[in-house]
């Protein structure tokens, strides 16, 4: 245990230093973090899991409720600080790494390997960045680690007089697997892993009980959506050619679906896994992987699965979990690079280096101190990883890009000067964060200007912000609609560098104009 304390102390100190370096006090610019915060606030305010719109509260369903419910607990206690929630995610990340360290040590018997793998996971720039956001990835990672820890304890206890303790760990498995699904729908891969674990362990009844318990805990969410007539967005997204360009339609043939899966496999596994393990090697997501890159990516995947195979008691659970996640990544829409790999990044790193180490040991006939301490050689990669961590730190300390500064400035001034419940059209999440008393809605994704204007009328839009945040939809849908109907928009305010416009929408004139067409 003394050795463990030394390793944990080193990991703790290094994590604290690195996390303080990369910690970003700013609101992240992906939009989803504000969505989680807004839903959590609505829950804590007694509005339920719902969005507030000009037409009243509308039941939310875009994300599962787990993470927002988690945040709402703290909001009910009076804690609504963005920085607090970011630190909370950092704590979840560190505790998860400690759980992985413990698991790898107990399963492999090598403290050195467990320490090195956990340390390399600390230096993962992509995971570090997400641990400084108010996003669901770290809570999902934590739930996953707890599940695997509970599976290990379930195996290690054995039968006999410890049957009651095994039953308690089974309850832990059921509860955290269900909650992982409530946090992210990718939790279905964790449920799959648990079922496979019990099947290969020939514990049929326990497997059925675990699956039944999980489904029972998930049933309220499914019944709620069914009662409200809410259809799952996941199937629709899987069958959409491009969710950001609805005019491209849906996938209509098996061949198209297979091509989509292969494209996603290339993007998230061949490229994404490589980026997670070797973030210092540039990845071009705009071009298809070459034959050499595909072969290299498959070798990396092979080492990961080989490492999972050598996790003894939990080998089937880890293999099923990784394959389940890969399957989900292949079914989802593209254009996300390694983003959806983040919740499993520490597992990928651990399994990869465990695979390398096990391959090395298998080539050595007699174990020696050299092989026992061989994992330390992996730490040379820290010299290559350090610049990537520094890059995250530099970005964290930088101010908002000018385009976002302009957008936020307009939102803040509108909050101060306009009547409550004024409806503004553009990026809703960011706008709502800085102007909570106003309603923010998005425009219709349509290449027909008339349809975009009609949608604004139906949504009672008062103002439109024409920005340069970098979203392709602005240029593709909003800007053409404004150009085609300049007489419907009055310029109220302009901010330069880059030009950002606040436009007043003349709804009455728009109704008259569309009525005459």
Helices and strands as residue ranges (DSSP letters): H 2-22, H 32-44, E 50-53, E 56-59, H 66-76, H 82-108, H 111-122, H 125-131, H 137-157, G 160-162, H 163-183, H 187-200, H 204-227, H 233-238, G 246-248, H 254-264, I 265-271, H 272-277, H 291-309, G 312-314, H 315-331, G 339-344, H 345-362, H 369-372, G 374-381, H 382-397, H 402-417, E 423-425, H 428-434, E 439-441, H 449-458, E 463-466, H 472-473, I 474-478, H 479-484, G 486-488, E 489-495, E 500-505, H 507-516
